[in-house]
Structure formats: structure tokens, C-alpha cells
């Protein structure tokens, strides 16, 4: 158990074009910068430096699992719309005899 072995990465399988990229969470406008090989044509200026921009729908700053907060969506309106749309396909309720 004594010595620690250091494994070398395989050559030729890892991308060479890592660069700093700005990732923007579009749901809360949060921006974070990290290294990436993601291709993008848009750019964003952060602290006077221009970075390639990747837009995200959700990230660690907005996902309910990481934030502990659930967003309330207008599900009542969606449910009513669904019920009204498919009302014509429902079977009529049987009337109970008195």
C-alpha cells in the first residue's frame, strides 16, 4: 500500500483548445467564467475583458436542487386550458337514481 501511483493521461485524446468562456444563466442573469472548449459566436464583456458566451437555460445558481428553492409555475392555467381543450372527449357522468 505504500507508494502512490500517478497515472498519466492518454496522449492525443484530450482537446487542446481550452479557453476561458463566460456561461450565462438566462433565468437569473448570473454569469460565471470557466475553461471550456464550447464553440460559440457570441461574446460578453465581463470586467473589461471580452469572453466567448454560452447561454444556459438553467445552472447551479438557478436549479432547485442546488438552491433549495422551487419556482412556482402557472400550472393552474395550464391545467384549465388542457381540461377545456379535451372536454369534448370525456364521457358524461352517470346520474345516480334517487
Secondary structure, 3 states (H helix, E strand, C coil): CCCCCCCCCCCCCCCCCCEEEEEEECCCCCEEEEEECCCCCCEEEECCEEEEEEEECCCCCCCHHHHCCCCCCCHHHHHHHHHHHCHHHCCCCCCCCC
